[in-house]
Amino acid sequence: MSAIDGAALLDEVEAFHRRFNVFPLEAAYVAVTLWDAHAHLLDCFDSTPRIAFLSPEPGSGKSRALEIVETLVPQPMVAVNASAAALFRAVSGPEGRPTILFDEIDTVFGPKAGDNEELRGFLNAGHRRSGVTYRCVGDGSTQSVVPFPSYCGVAVAGLGNLPDTIMTRSIIVRMRRRARNESVEPFRARIHTAQGNKIRDRLAQWAEAARPMVDGVFPDMPEGVTDRPADVWEPLIAVADAAGGHWPERARAACVELVNASKSDDKGSIGIRLLTDLRDQVLNGIDRLPTVAVLERLHSLDEAPWADMGGKPLDARGLSKLLRQYVTADNDPIAARNIKTGGGVLKGYYAADLADAWARYCPPPPESPLLPLPPLPASSQP
């Protein structure tokens, strides 16, 4: 049997997606195609990225994207509102590792769903090959703690966003409703599932031949892609390198584009958002400011959460609690200190105390930062 041309096969996978899916970026077609292929080679990698089709509104093609992925990946398992127990037993079961396709993930992690730490823990643990989920097995005094493998490929679709711990382990495809000039071929499961499965079988055959080129290989990453984004993209770029042709170049370009897009979407934790707003909006050009003035400026920021934190504005106690998580350059918790004013002494915050945290946690300052506030007129200075 003649060898399969990996690059031509990935072209075929991409073309199959394009028949039924409209993705927002060309980079998304590259990422999804490589993700489909990497699912056939999971044992070659230390980690597997999740791929997440997310949108702000229904009717944006998320479920259709999962349907096409389902035809192309090994042992697909469609899960809607599946429990963590069901999933980890499926992954560790004798039938072999499934590829989990989780639609309507917002019903699990959305604002009305409450916390679902068990399922979140399963999805997080399964990102790493070494990931396991511990469960008690047996009855009464004969129970014992048993580790169940959690490592598997996972694709999800849903409204809104996912918990940060899952978002950072995912390639995000921001779906949107098709415009009037965008059309796709209707997906007929009885016809097109078989067509996708034929491509899937060839992907599996190619993957077996490509395994020596992928197993244990750590590809050269684009400049600036390190840490968690590198963990996410390494398997996909390794697949692209094994396929050859134009795929190595396309994969690295898509990596840079989608990693940068995720950075622009990511506002970080609430603490990092606070530090960044203090640097860029509140203490910009000022070396100290009383707490009352800090809060006034935070509350006035139109697109910030500070004026409505659980139904009430951020207050001095809440501000102190958030900032004390971080430390100064001298390793002391950031805290309000005395500030002398013309009317006496007020508690407030010093830019010098925040500088080390700004450097370590905040994204780079905007290219055109706000101009420093003008100095007080000489007549009003003490």
Sequence and secondary structure as in RCSB ss.txt:
>XXXX:A:sequence
MSAIDGAALLDEVEAFHRRFNVFPLEAAYVAVTLWDAHAHLLDCFDSTPRIAFLSPEPGSGKSRALEIVETLVPQ
PMVAVNASAAALFRAVSGPEGRPTILFDEIDTVFGPKAGDNEELRGFLNAGHRRSGVTYRCVGDGSTQSVVPFPS
YCGVAVAGLGNLPDTIMTRSIIVRMRRRARNESVEPFRARIHTAQGNKIRDRLAQWAEAARPMVDGVFPDMPEGV
TDRPADVWEPLIAVADAAGGHWPERARAACVELVNASKSDDKGSIGIRLLTDLRDQVLNGIDRLPTVAVLERLHS
LDEAPWADMGGKPLDARGLSKLLRQYVTADNDPIAARNIKTGGGVLKGYYAADLADAWARYCPPPPESPLLPLPP
LPASSQP
>XXXX:A:secstr
     HHHHHHHHHHHHHHH   SSHHHHHHHHHHHHHGGGGGG SB  EEEEEESSSSSSHHHHHHHHHHHSSS
EEEESS  HHHHHHHHTSTT   EEEE  THHHHSTTT   HHHHHHHHHTTBTT EEEEEESSGGG EEEEEE 
   EEEEEES   HHHHTTEEEEE     TT       HHHHHHHHHHHHHHHHHHHHHHHHHHTT      TT 
 HHHHHHHHHHHHHHHHH TTHHHHHHHHHHHHHHHHHHH    HHHHHHHHIIIIISTT SEEEHHHHHHHHHT
 TTSSTT SSSS   HHHHHHHHTTSB TTS B   EEEEETTEEEEEEEHHHHHHHHHHHS    SS       
  GGG  
